[in-house]
Amino acid sequence: MRLRAVLALAPGIVAIVLAFAACAPREEAKAFEPLSLDCSQAFADQAKAITAQPHLVPAPHAPGEPYAFYSTDDNRVSYLITEPGAPGHPAIMMQTAANGDVKTTGCAYGDKRGYEQLRAYLDSLKTWSRR
């Protein structure tokens, strides 16, 4: 008789266990982590990997500008990928914003002097403000 009583309660116990399982905290979705630069990769391979990332928004391409700009949708990270005709081409630069500061890193695959010119230009944009 005891077995019958336990079996009669089984559907209710299963329902309670399932209800608690549904309320259990779920693992938070992993935050998007943009790719860091890896200068040991070939330019074309790295550019392809960068542009294939989710949460990356391309900036409108200005006519005559030999660069492609991309930013994460939260604006924490931006990439500049040079095109033929750009100083230092081929080159890739990354700017990371954190704690009120912007850090510029990059990979110079081409002319080092042109790369430094490009880096100086990007660094000058950090202090630009509209008046």
N, CA, C and O atoms as CSV, one atom per row, in Angstrom:
chain,resi,resn,atom,element,x,y,z
A,1,MET,N,N,0.808,-1.175,0.000
A,1,MET,CA,C,0.000,0.000,0.000
A,1,MET,C,C,0.867,1.261,0.000
A,1,MET,O,O,0.525,2.261,-0.631
A,2,ARG,N,N,1.955,1.200,0.693
A,2,ARG,CA,C,2.836,2.356,0.712
A,2,ARG,C,C,3.361,2.650,-0.697
A,2,ARG,O,O,3.469,3.811,-1.093
A,3,LEU,N,N,3.676,1.629,-1.426
A,3,LEU,CA,C,4.175,1.815,-2.781
A,3,LEU,C,C,3.146,2.531,-3.638
A,3,LEU,O,O,3.496,3.404,-4.432
A,4,ARG,N,N,1.882,2.170,-3.484
A,4,ARG,CA,C,0.822,2.845,-4.243
A,4,ARG,C,C,0.751,4.326,-3.873
A,4,ARG,O,O,0.554,5.171,-4.746
A,5,ALA,N,N,0.905,4.638,-2.621
A,5,ALA,CA,C,0.842,6.032,-2.171
A,5,ALA,C,C,2.012,6.821,-2.771
A,5,ALA,O,O,1.836,7.958,-3.211
A,6,VAL,N,N,3.197,6.219,-2.787
A,6,VAL,CA,C,4.368,6.901,-3.356
A,6,VAL,C,C,4.185,7.098,-4.855
A,6,VAL,O,O,4.472,8.171,-5.387
A,7,LEU,N,N,3.707,6.059,-5.532
A,7,LEU,CA,C,3.488,6.161,-6.970
A,7,LEU,C,C,2.425,7.203,-7.304
A,7,LEU,O,O,2.513,7.871,-8.334
A,8,ALA,N,N,1.435,7.343,-6.450
A,8,ALA,CA,C,0.385,8.336,-6.672
A,8,ALA,C,C,0.949,9.750,-6.551
A,8,ALA,O,O,0.449,10.674,-7.193
A,9,LEU,N,N,1.994,9.925,-5.726
A,9,LEU,CA,C,2.595,11.248,-5.537
A,9,LEU,C,C,3.649,11.569,-6.611
A,9,LEU,O,O,4.016,12.732,-6.780
A,10,ALA,N,N,4.130,10.569,-7.324
A,10,ALA,CA,C,5.220,10.742,-8.277
A,10,ALA,C,C,4.964,11.841,-9.303
A,10,ALA,O,O,5.860,12.655,-9.527
A,11,PRO,N,N,3.787,11.915,-9.947
A,11,PRO,CA,C,3.587,12.989,-10.927
A,11,PRO,C,C,3.702,14.383,-10.297
A,11,PRO,O,O,4.226,15.301,-10.927
A,12,GLY,N,N,3.231,14.544,-9.098
A,12,GLY,CA,C,3.335,15.840,-8.413
A,12,GLY,C,C,4.772,16.189,-8.089
A,12,GLY,O,O,5.182,17.341,-8.230
A,13,ILE,N,N,5.549,15.191,-7.652
A,13,ILE,CA,C,6.957,15.413,-7.324
A,13,ILE,C,C,7.733,15.791,-8.587
A,13,ILE,O,O,8.561,16.702,-8.562
A,14,VAL,N,N,7.465,15.095,-9.681
A,14,VAL,CA,C,8.132,15.405,-10.948
A,14,VAL,C,C,7.801,16.835,-11.380
A,14,VAL,O,O,8.682,17.556,-11.847
A,15,ALA,N,N,6.553,17.245,-11.230
A,15,ALA,CA,C,6.152,18.603,-11.608
A,15,ALA,C,C,6.882,19.646,-10.769
A,15,ALA,O,O,7.297,20.680,-11.293
A,16,ILE,N,N,7.042,19.384,-9.473
A,16,ILE,CA,C,7.742,20.328,-8.598
A,16,ILE,C,C,9.214,20.415,-8.986
A,16,ILE,O,O,9.770,21.511,-9.049
A,17,VAL,N,N,9.852,19.271,-9.249
A,17,VAL,CA,C,11.267,19.265,-9.640
A,17,VAL,C,C,11.453,20.032,-10.949
A,17,VAL,O,O,12.395,20.812,-11.083
A,18,LEU,N,N,10.561,19.814,-11.909
A,18,LEU,CA,C,10.664,20.530,-13.187
A,18,LEU,C,C,10.468,22.026,-12.991
A,18,LEU,O,O,11.142,22.825,-13.642
A,19,ALA,N,N,9.561,22.417,-12.111
A,19,ALA,CA,C,9.336,23.845,-11.854
A,19,ALA,C,C,10.584,24.484,-11.261
A,19,ALA,O,O,10.960,25.587,-11.656
A,20,PHE,N,N,11.234,23.802,-10.313
A,20,PHE,CA,C,12.459,24.348,-9.738
A,20,PHE,C,C,13.579,24.409,-10.780
A,20,PHE,O,O,14.366,25.356,-10.792
A,21,ALA,N,N,13.650,23.422,-11.635
A,21,ALA,CA,C,14.678,23.414,-12.674
A,21,ALA,C,C,14.480,24.589,-13.628
A,21,ALA,O,O,15.452,25.191,-14.084
A,22,ALA,N,N,13.246,24.911,-13.924
A,22,ALA,CA,C,12.967,26.037,-14.813
A,22,ALA,C,C,13.372,27.358,-14.172
A,22,ALA,O,O,13.714,28.307,-14.878
A,23,CYS,N,N,13.338,27.430,-12.856
A,23,CYS,CA,C,13.695,28.663,-12.149
A,23,CYS,C,C,15.183,28.758,-11.837
A,23,CYS,O,O,15.653,29.800,-11.381
A,24,ALA,N,N,15.914,27.703,-12.071
A,24,ALA,CA,C,17.347,27.706,-11.762
A,24,ALA,C,C,18.052,28.749,-12.611
A,24,ALA,O,O,17.685,28.952,-13.768
A,25,PRO,N,N,19.062,29.417,-12.054
A,25,PRO,CA,C,19.766,30.435,-12.835
A,25,PRO,C,C,20.448,29.808,-14.039
A,25,PRO,O,O,21.076,28.754,-13.940
A,26,ARG,N,N,20.316,30.468,-15.165
A,26,ARG,CA,C,20.952,29.978,-16.385
A,26,ARG,C,C,22.322,30.622,-16.507
A,26,ARG,O,O,22.571,31.711,-15.989
A,27,GLU,N,N,23.184,29.934,-17.191
A,27,GLU,CA,C,24.510,30.496,-17.442
A,27,GLU,C,C,24.325,31.700,-18.359
A,27,GLU,O,O,23.676,31.606,-19.400
A,28,GLU,N,N,24.895,32.822,-17.965
A,28,GLU,CA,C,24.776,34.039,-18.754
A,28,GLU,C,C,25.416,33.820,-20.117
A,28,GLU,O,O,26.409,33.104,-20.252
A,29,ALA,N,N,24.824,34.455,-21.125
A,29,ALA,CA,C,25.415,34.383,-22.451
A,29,ALA,C,C,26.803,35.014,-22.401
A,29,ALA,O,O,27.000,36.069,-21.799
A,30,LYS,N,N,27.729,34.370,-23.023
A,30,LYS,CA,C,29.100,34.864,-23.015
A,30,LYS,C,C,29.154,36.199,-23.749
A,30,LYS,O,O,28.628,36.334,-24.853
A,31,ALA,N,N,29.790,37.174,-23.130
A,31,ALA,CA,C,29.915,38.489,-23.745
A,31,ALA,C,C,30.793,38.390,-24.991
A,31,ALA,O,O,31.743,37.608,-25.039
A,32,PHE,N,N,30.460,39.188,-25.984
A,32,PHE,CA,C,31.246,39.211,-27.223
A,32,PHE,C,C,32.631,39.765,-26.928
A,32,PHE,O,O,32.764,40.829,-26.323
A,33,GLU,N,N,33.640,39.059,-27.347
A,33,GLU,CA,C,35.025,39.484,-27.149
A,33,GLU,C,C,35.661,39.671,-28.524
A,33,GLU,O,O,35.936,38.689,-29.213
A,34,PRO,N,N,35.897,40.922,-28.933
A,34,PRO,CA,C,36.485,41.162,-30.259
A,34,PRO,C,C,37.869,40.525,-30.386
A,34,PRO,O,O,38.591,40.368,-29.402
A,35,LEU,N,N,38.214,40.167,-31.607
A,35,LEU,CA,C,39.526,39.572,-31.864
A,35,LEU,C,C,40.638,40.570,-31.585
A,35,LEU,O,O,40.539,41.744,-31.940
A,36,SER,N,N,41.677,40.100,-30.957
A,36,SER,CA,C,42.900,40.885,-30.808
A,36,SER,C,C,43.703,40.712,-32.085
A,36,SER,O,O,43.492,39.767,-32.846
A,37,LEU,N,N,44.616,41.627,-32.305
A,37,LEU,CA,C,45.455,41.502,-33.492
A,37,LEU,C,C,46.534,40.453,-33.264
A,37,LEU,O,O,47.084,40.328,-32.170
A,38,ASP,N,N,46.819,39.711,-34.312
A,38,ASP,CA,C,47.879,38.705,-34.301
A,38,ASP,C,C,48.740,38.962,-35.527
A,38,ASP,O,O,48.428,38.498,-36.623
A,39,CYS,N,N,49.816,39.697,-35.340
A,39,CYS,CA,C,50.657,40.128,-36.461
A,39,CYS,C,C,51.402,38.973,-37.133
A,39,CYS,O,O,52.030,39.171,-38.173
A,40,SER,N,N,51.343,37.777,-36.556
A,40,SER,CA,C,51.960,36.621,-37.213
A,40,SER,C,C,51.057,36.080,-38.323
A,40,SER,O,O,51.507,35.301,-39.163
A,41,GLN,N,N,49.797,36.486,-38.331
A,41,GLN,CA,C,48.883,36.078,-39.408
A,41,GLN,C,C,49.138,36.929,-40.642
A,41,GLN,O,O,49.564,38.080,-40.542
A,42,ALA,N,N,48.874,36.353,-41.796
A,42,ALA,CA,C,48.977,37.114,-43.039
A,42,ALA,C,C,47.917,38.217,-43.044
A,42,ALA,O,O,46.845,38.050,-42.464
A,43,PHE,N,N,48.212,39.335,-43.693
A,43,PHE,CA,C,47.298,40.475,-43.745
A,43,PHE,C,C,45.904,40.056,-44.199
A,43,PHE,O,O,44.917,40.343,-43.521
A,44,ALA,N,N,45.819,39.382,-45.337
A,44,ALA,CA,C,44.508,39.017,-45.896
A,44,ALA,C,C,43.739,38.089,-44.957
A,44,ALA,O,O,42.527,38.237,-44.802
A,45,ASP,N,N,44.422,37.144,-44.335
A,45,ASP,CA,C,43.759,36.215,-43.415
A,45,ASP,C,C,43.221,36.947,-42.190
A,45,ASP,O,O,42.095,36.707,-41.754
A,46,GLN,N,N,44.032,37.834,-41.647
A,46,GLN,CA,C,43.600,38.564,-40.457
A,46,GLN,C,C,42.453,39.525,-40.789
A,46,GLN,O,O,41.500,39.643,-40.018
A,47,ALA,N,N,42.542,40.202,-41.917
A,47,ALA,CA,C,41.471,41.112,-42.330
A,47,ALA,C,C,40.156,40.342,-42.507
A,47,ALA,O,O,39.091,40.821,-42.118
A,48,LYS,N,N,40.241,39.166,-43.088
A,48,LYS,CA,C,39.051,38.339,-43.301
A,48,LYS,C,C,38.456,37.898,-41.961
A,48,LYS,O,O,37.238,37.932,-41.788
A,49,ALA,N,N,39.288,37.492,-41.027
A,49,ALA,CA,C,38.808,37.059,-39.705
A,49,ALA,C,C,38.167,38.227,-38.951
A,49,ALA,O,O,37.133,38.062,-38.304
A,50,ILE,N,N,38.778,39.392,-39.038
A,50,ILE,CA,C,38.234,40.568,-38.349
A,50,ILE,C,C,36.856,40.912,-38.899
A,50,ILE,O,O,35.908,41.094,-38.135
A,51,THR,N,N,36.743,41.000,-40.215
A,51,THR,CA,C,35.478,41.433,-40.817
A,51,THR,C,C,34.381,40.378,-40.714
A,51,THR,O,O,33.208,40.692,-40.914
A,52,ALA,N,N,34.738,39.146,-40.409
A,52,ALA,CA,C,33.732,38.084,-40.263
A,52,ALA,C,C,33.144,38.012,-38.854
A,52,ALA,O,O,32.233,37.223,-38.605
A,53,GLN,N,N,33.654,38.825,-37.935
A,53,GLN,CA,C,33.171,38.786,-36.549
A,53,GLN,C,C,31.717,39.240,-36.454
A,53,GLN,O,O,31.278,40.107,-37.209
A,54,PRO,N,N,30.974,38.646,-35.520
A,54,PRO,CA,C,29.639,39.181,-35.248
A,54,PRO,C,C,29.786,40.503,-34.490
A,54,PRO,O,O,30.858,40.798,-33.963
A,55,HIS,N,N,28.747,41.274,-34.437
A,55,HIS,CA,C,28.711,42.542,-33.683
A,55,HIS,C,C,29.666,43.590,-34.235
A,55,HIS,O,O,30.032,44.524,-33.522
A,56,LEU,N,N,30.078,43.450,-35.500
A,56,LEU,CA,C,30.977,44.416,-36.107
A,56,LEU,C,C,30.199,45.209,-37.150
A,56,LEU,O,O,29.512,44.635,-37.995
A,57,VAL,N,N,30.312,46.536,-37.083
A,57,VAL,CA,C,29.555,47.418,-37.961
A,57,VAL,C,C,30.536,48.177,-38.853
A,57,VAL,O,O,31.410,48.881,-38.347
A,58,PRO,N,N,30.400,48.040,-40.180
A,58,PRO,CA,C,31.295,48.791,-41.059
A,58,PRO,C,C,30.869,50.258,-41.121
A,58,PRO,O,O,29.679,50.571,-41.140
A,59,ALA,N,N,31.850,51.142,-41.151
A,59,ALA,CA,C,31.551,52.566,-41.339
A,59,ALA,C,C,31.318,52.794,-42.830
A,59,ALA,O,O,31.842,52.054,-43.662
A,60,PRO,N,N,30.537,53.811,-43.167
A,60,PRO,CA,C,30.384,54.126,-44.594
A,60,PRO,C,C,31.754,54.409,-45.207
A,60,PRO,O,O,32.596,55.059,-44.588
A,61,HIS,N,N,31.964,53.929,-46.398
A,61,HIS,CA,C,33.262,54.097,-47.053
A,61,HIS,C,C,33.269,55.432,-47.790
A,61,HIS,O,O,32.478,55.658,-48.705
A,62,ALA,N,N,34.180,56.311,-47.370
A,62,ALA,CA,C,34.303,57.622,-48.017
A,62,ALA,C,C,35.031,57.460,-49.348
A,62,ALA,O,O,36.081,56.819,-49.406
A,63,PRO,N,N,34.482,58.036,-50.417
A,63,PRO,CA,C,35.144,57.925,-51.725
A,63,PRO,C,C,36.569,58.486,-51.667
A,63,PRO,O,O,36.803,59.557,-51.106
A,64,GLY,N,N,37.501,57.758,-52.248
A,64,GLY,CA,C,38.879,58.211,-52.296
A,64,GLY,C,C,39.689,57.896,-51.050
A,64,GLY,O,O,40.903,58.101,-51.048
A,65,GLU,N,N,39.068,57.411,-50.005
A,65,GLU,CA,C,39.788,57.061,-48.783
A,65,GLU,C,C,40.219,55.597,-48.872
A,65,GLU,O,O,39.373,54.714,-49.013
A,66,PRO,N,N,41.526,55.329,-48.791
A,66,PRO,CA,C,41.999,53.953,-48.941
A,66,PRO,C,C,42.007,53.167,-47.621
A,66,PRO,O,O,42.984,52.495,-47.291
A,67,TYR,N,N,40.912,53.264,-46.886
A,67,TYR,CA,C,40.790,52.575,-45.606
A,67,TYR,C,C,39.383,52.012,-45.478
A,67,TYR,O,O,38.429,52.540,-46.048
A,68,ALA,N,N,39.277,50.940,-44.724
A,68,ALA,CA,C,37.969,50.424,-44.316
A,68,ALA,C,C,37.950,50.468,-42.791
A,68,ALA,O,O,38.875,49.983,-42.139
A,69,PHE,N,N,36.901,51.049,-42.231
A,69,PHE,CA,C,36.758,51.163,-40.781
A,69,PHE,C,C,35.627,50.264,-40.315
A,69,PHE,O,O,34.596,50.160,-40.980
A,70,TYR,N,N,35.816,49.622,-39.184
A,70,TYR,CA,C,34.800,48.777,-38.562
A,70,TYR,C,C,34.823,49.041,-37.068
A,70,TYR,O,O,35.888,49.247,-36.486
A,71,SER,N,N,33.652,49.035,-36.448
A,71,SER,CA,C,33.562,49.190,-34.992
A,71,SER,C,C,32.616,48.147,-34.435
A,71,SER,O,O,31.671,47.726,-35.102
A,72,THR,N,N,32.878,47.736,-33.211
A,72,THR,CA,C,31.942,46.836,-32.550
A,72,THR,C,C,30.670,47.621,-32.252
A,72,THR,O,O,30.710,48.842,-32.107
A,73,ASP,N,N,29.549,46.925,-32.161
A,73,ASP,CA,C,28.277,47.621,-31.967
A,73,ASP,C,C,28.171,48.300,-30.603
A,73,ASP,O,O,27.249,49.084,-30.382
A,74,ASP,N,N,29.092,48.017,-29.691
A,74,ASP,CA,C,29.110,48.723,-28.406
A,74,ASP,C,C,30.178,49.833,-28.400
A,74,ASP,O,O,30.396,50.480,-27.376
A,75,ASN,N,N,30.836,50.047,-29.544
A,75,ASN,CA,C,31.854,51.097,-29.733
A,75,ASN,C,C,33.065,50.978,-28.812
A,75,ASN,O,O,33.741,51.974,-28.555
A,76,ARG,N,N,33.344,49.793,-28.319
A,76,ARG,CA,C,34.531,49.602,-27.478
A,76,ARG,C,C,35.780,49.380,-28.316
A,76,ARG,O,O,36.885,49.716,-27.889
A,77,VAL,N,N,35.608,48.812,-29.513
A,77,VAL,CA,C,36.758,48.467,-30.351
A,77,VAL,C,C,36.495,48.909,-31.783
A,77,VAL,O,O,35.395,48.746,-32.312
A,78,SER,N,N,37.543,49.477,-32.402
A,78,SER,CA,C,37.475,49.847,-33.821
A,78,SER,C,C,38.698,49.287,-34.535
A,78,SER,O,O,39.782,49.177,-33.963
A,79,TYR,N,N,38.493,48.940,-35.786
A,79,TYR,CA,C,39.580,48.437,-36.620
A,79,TYR,C,C,39.688,49.327,-37.853
A,79,TYR,O,O,38.682,49.809,-38.373
A,80,LEU,N,N,40.906,49.537,-38.309
A,80,LEU,CA,C,41.176,50.199,-39.578
A,80,LEU,C,C,41.970,49.200,-40.406
A,80,LEU,O,O,43.008,48.702,-39.970
A,81,ILE,N,N,41.479,48.914,-41.592
A,81,ILE,CA,C,42.163,48.004,-42.507
A,81,ILE,C,C,42.507,48.815,-43.748
A,81,ILE,O,O,41.620,49.357,-44.408
A,82,THR,N,N,43.792,48.895,-44.063
A,82,THR,CA,C,44.207,49.705,-45.206
A,82,THR,C,C,43.855,49.015,-46.516
A,82,THR,O,O,43.687,47.798,-46.587
A,83,GLU,N,N,43.750,49.846,-47.549
A,83,GLU,CA,C,43.535,49.381,-48.916
A,83,GLU,C,C,44.681,49.924,-49.761
A,83,GLU,O,O,45.400,50.817,-49.314
A,84,PRO,N,N,44.865,49.408,-50.963
A,84,PRO,CA,C,45.956,49.924,-51.807
A,84,PRO,C,C,45.892,51.450,-51.921
A,84,PRO,O,O,44.826,52.032,-52.122
A,85,GLY,N,N,47.063,52.077,-51.787
A,85,GLY,CA,C,47.156,53.527,-51.857
A,85,GLY,C,C,47.251,54.189,-50.493
A,85,GLY,O,O,47.593,55.368,-50.403
A,86,ALA,N,N,46.955,53.451,-49.432
A,86,ALA,CA,C,47.043,54.006,-48.071
A,86,ALA,C,C,48.489,54.000,-47.603
A,86,ALA,O,O,49.254,53.107,-47.966
A,87,PRO,N,N,48.874,54.993,-46.796
A,87,PRO,CA,C,50.218,54.957,-46.211
A,87,PRO,C,C,50.383,53.669,-45.399
A,87,PRO,O,O,49.506,53.290,-44.623
A,88,GLY,N,N,51.515,53.014,-45.592
A,88,GLY,CA,C,51.805,51.816,-44.813
A,88,GLY,C,C,51.094,50.564,-45.272
A,88,GLY,O,O,51.238,49.514,-44.646
A,89,HIS,N,N,50.318,50.644,-46.366
A,89,HIS,CA,C,49.568,49.457,-46.821
A,89,HIS,C,C,50.530,48.341,-47.188
A,89,HIS,O,O,51.561,48.592,-47.813
A,90,PRO,N,N,50.212,47.138,-46.816
A,90,PRO,CA,C,49.077,46.685,-46.018
A,90,PRO,C,C,49.331,46.850,-44.517
A,90,PRO,O,O,50.435,46.619,-44.023
A,91,ALA,N,N,48.277,47.255,-43.812
A,91,ALA,CA,C,48.363,47.422,-42.360
A,91,ALA,C,C,46.969,47.287,-41.757
A,91,ALA,O,O,45.960,47.547,-42.413
A,92,ILE,N,N,46.938,46.881,-40.508
A,92,ILE,CA,C,45.688,46.792,-39.746
A,92,ILE,C,C,45.939,47.453,-38.404
A,92,ILE,O,O,46.954,47.200,-37.755
A,93,MET,N,N,45.011,48.298,-37.994
A,93,MET,CA,C,45.110,48.945,-36.684
A,93,MET,C,C,43.847,48.670,-35.892
A,93,MET,O,O,42.765,48.464,-36.442
A,94,MET,N,N,44.023,48.674,-34.593
A,94,MET,CA,C,42.907,48.415,-33.673
A,94,MET,C,C,42.952,49.460,-32.571
A,94,MET,O,O,44.006,49.715,-31.988
A,95,GLN,N,N,41.810,50.058,-32.293
A,95,GLN,CA,C,41.708,50.989,-31.175
A,95,GLN,C,C,40.712,50.417,-30.181
A,95,GLN,O,O,39.606,50.016,-30.543
A,96,THR,N,N,41.129,50.390,-28.914
A,96,THR,CA,C,40.307,49.849,-27.842
A,96,THR,C,C,40.048,50.951,-26.825
A,96,THR,O,O,40.981,51.581,-26.328
A,97,ALA,N,N,38.778,51.178,-26.522
A,97,ALA,CA,C,38.394,52.192,-25.534
A,97,ALA,C,C,38.067,51.503,-24.219
A,97,ALA,O,O,37.280,50.558,-24.179
A,98,ALA,N,N,38.683,51.987,-23.142
A,98,ALA,CA,C,38.418,51.453,-21.809
A,98,ALA,C,C,38.835,52.474,-20.769
A,98,ALA,O,O,39.903,53.078,-20.867
A,99,ASN,N,N,37.994,52.658,-19.784
A,99,ASN,CA,C,38.300,53.560,-18.668
A,99,ASN,C,C,38.669,54.969,-19.125
A,99,ASN,O,O,39.561,55.596,-18.554
A,100,GLY,N,N,37.992,55.460,-20.140
A,100,GLY,CA,C,38.223,56.817,-20.614
A,100,GLY,C,C,39.487,56.993,-21.437
A,100,GLY,O,O,39.867,58.122,-21.747
A,101,ASP,N,N,40.140,55.908,-21.794
A,101,ASP,CA,C,41.373,55.974,-22.573
A,101,ASP,C,C,41.197,55.162,-23.851
A,101,ASP,O,O,40.414,54.213,-23.887
A,102,VAL,N,N,41.923,55.535,-24.892
A,102,VAL,CA,C,41.897,54.800,-26.151
A,102,VAL,C,C,43.318,54.317,-26.437
A,102,VAL,O,O,44.263,55.105,-26.473
A,103,LYS,N,N,43.446,53.018,-26.638
A,103,LYS,CA,C,44.746,52.405,-26.899
A,103,LYS,C,C,44.784,51.963,-28.359
A,103,LYS,O,O,43.867,51.294,-28.836
A,104,THR,N,N,45.849,52.338,-29.064
A,104,THR,CA,C,46.009,51.971,-30.467
A,104,THR,C,C,47.102,50.920,-30.586
A,104,THR,O,O,48.211,51.098,-30.081
A,105,THR,N,N,46.777,49.823,-31.260
A,105,THR,CA,C,47.759,48.785,-31.580
A,105,THR,C,C,47.649,48.510,-33.073
A,105,THR,O,O,46.678,48.919,-33.709
A,106,GLY,N,N,48.619,47.834,-33.627
A,106,GLY,CA,C,48.524,47.562,-35.052
A,106,GLY,C,C,49.555,46.582,-35.550
A,106,GLY,O,O,50.485,46.193,-34.843
A,107,CYS,N,N,49.355,46.196,-36.805
A,107,CYS,CA,C,50.264,45.291,-37.502
A,107,CYS,C,C,50.715,45.981,-38.786
A,107,CYS,O,O,49.902,46.275,-39.663
A,108,ALA,N,N,52.000,46.230,-38.886
A,108,ALA,CA,C,52.581,46.875,-40.068
A,108,ALA,C,C,53.124,45.796,-40.989
A,108,ALA,O,O,54.188,45.230,-40.736
A,109,TYR,N,N,52.401,45.518,-42.042
A,109,TYR,CA,C,52.859,44.519,-43.007
A,109,TYR,C,C,53.648,45.170,-44.138
A,109,TYR,O,O,54.431,44.505,-44.817
A,110,GLY,N,N,53.440,46.483,-44.339
A,110,GLY,CA,C,54.072,47.190,-45.454
A,110,GLY,C,C,55.103,48.191,-44.963
A,110,GLY,O,O,55.856,47.931,-44.024
A,111,ASP,N,N,55.118,49.334,-45.618
A,111,ASP,CA,C,56.081,50.405,-45.346
A,111,ASP,C,C,55.940,50.909,-43.914
A,111,ASP,O,O,54.877,51.387,-43.518
A,112,LYS,N,N,57.014,50.801,-43.143
A,112,LYS,CA,C,56.977,51.182,-41.719
A,112,LYS,C,C,56.780,52.688,-41.537
A,112,LYS,O,O,56.084,53.106,-40.612
A,113,ARG,N,N,57.374,53.497,-42.393
A,113,ARG,CA,C,57.214,54.950,-42.280
A,113,ARG,C,C,55.748,55.332,-42.528
A,113,ARG,O,O,55.190,56.155,-41.802
A,114,GLY,N,N,55.141,54.750,-43.530
A,114,GLY,CA,C,53.727,55.012,-43.802
A,114,GLY,C,C,52.829,54.526,-42.666
A,114,GLY,O,O,51.823,55.155,-42.338
A,115,TYR,N,N,53.209,53.406,-42.079
A,115,TYR,CA,C,52.456,52.877,-40.939
A,115,TYR,C,C,52.505,53.857,-39.764
A,115,TYR,O,O,51.481,54.124,-39.135
A,116,GLU,N,N,53.676,54.384,-39.471
A,116,GLU,CA,C,53.815,55.341,-38.365
A,116,GLU,C,C,53.033,56.623,-38.643
A,116,GLU,O,O,52.480,57.226,-37.724
A,117,GLN,N,N,52.987,57.036,-39.901
A,117,GLN,CA,C,52.198,58.210,-40.300
A,117,GLN,C,C,50.706,57.939,-40.030
A,117,GLN,O,O,49.994,58.791,-39.498
A,118,LEU,N,N,50.266,56.768,-40.399
A,118,LEU,CA,C,48.879,56.386,-40.180
A,118,LEU,C,C,48.562,56.295,-38.689
A,118,LEU,O,O,47.505,56.744,-38.247
A,119,ARG,N,N,49.459,55.726,-37.934
A,119,ARG,CA,C,49.259,55.606,-36.487
A,119,ARG,C,C,49.189,56.986,-35.817
A,119,ARG,O,O,48.361,57.217,-34.936
A,120,ALA,N,N,50.062,57.889,-36.245
A,120,ALA,CA,C,50.041,59.247,-35.696
A,120,ALA,C,C,48.701,59.924,-36.013
A,120,ALA,O,O,48.149,60.637,-35.175
A,121,TYR,N,N,48.190,59.699,-37.207
A,121,TYR,CA,C,46.892,60.265,-37.583
A,121,TYR,C,C,45.786,59.716,-36.681
A,121,TYR,O,O,44.970,60.476,-36.160
A,122,LEU,N,N,45.765,58.405,-36.502
A,122,LEU,CA,C,44.738,57.799,-35.638
A,122,LEU,C,C,44.853,58.299,-34.204
A,122,LEU,O,O,43.844,58.594,-33.562
A,123,ASP,N,N,46.079,58.394,-33.702
A,123,ASP,CA,C,46.271,58.885,-32.339
A,123,ASP,C,C,45.817,60.332,-32.201
A,123,ASP,O,O,45.343,60.728,-31.136
A,124,SER,N,N,45.953,61.133,-33.266
A,124,SER,CA,C,45.511,62.528,-33.201
A,124,SER,C,C,43.991,62.630,-33.091
A,124,SER,O,O,43.468,63.612,-32.564
A,125,LEU,N,N,43.297,61.632,-33.580
A,125,LEU,CA,C,41.831,61.647,-33.500
A,125,LEU,C,C,41.331,61.436,-32.079
A,125,LEU,O,O,40.190,61.782,-31.773
A,126,LYS,N,N,42.157,60.880,-31.209
A,126,LYS,CA,C,41.755,60.641,-29.830
A,126,LYS,C,C,41.443,61.942,-29.098
A,126,LYS,O,O,40.582,61.983,-28.219
A,127,THR,N,N,42.148,62.995,-29.471
A,127,THR,CA,C,41.986,64.263,-28.750
A,127,THR,C,C,41.094,65.241,-29.490
A,127,THR,O,O,40.863,66.350,-29.009
A,128,TRP,N,N,40.588,64.849,-30.651
A,128,TRP,CA,C,39.725,65.718,-31.437
A,128,TRP,C,C,38.386,65.887,-30.741
A,128,TRP,O,O,37.819,64.928,-30.216
A,129,SER,N,N,37.892,67.101,-30.743
A,129,SER,CA,C,36.542,67.329,-30.208
A,129,SER,C,C,35.873,68.431,-31.011
A,129,SER,O,O,36.535,69.337,-31.518
A,130,ARG,N,N,34.579,68.345,-31.118
A,130,ARG,CA,C,33.794,69.341,-31.849
A,130,ARG,C,C,33.605,70.547,-30.935
A,130,ARG,O,O,33.269,70.380,-29.763
A,131,ARG,N,N,33.812,71.743,-31.441
A,131,ARG,CA,C,33.656,72.964,-30.620
A,131,ARG,C,C,32.439,73.723,-30.995
A,131,ARG,O,O,32.158,74.768,-30.408
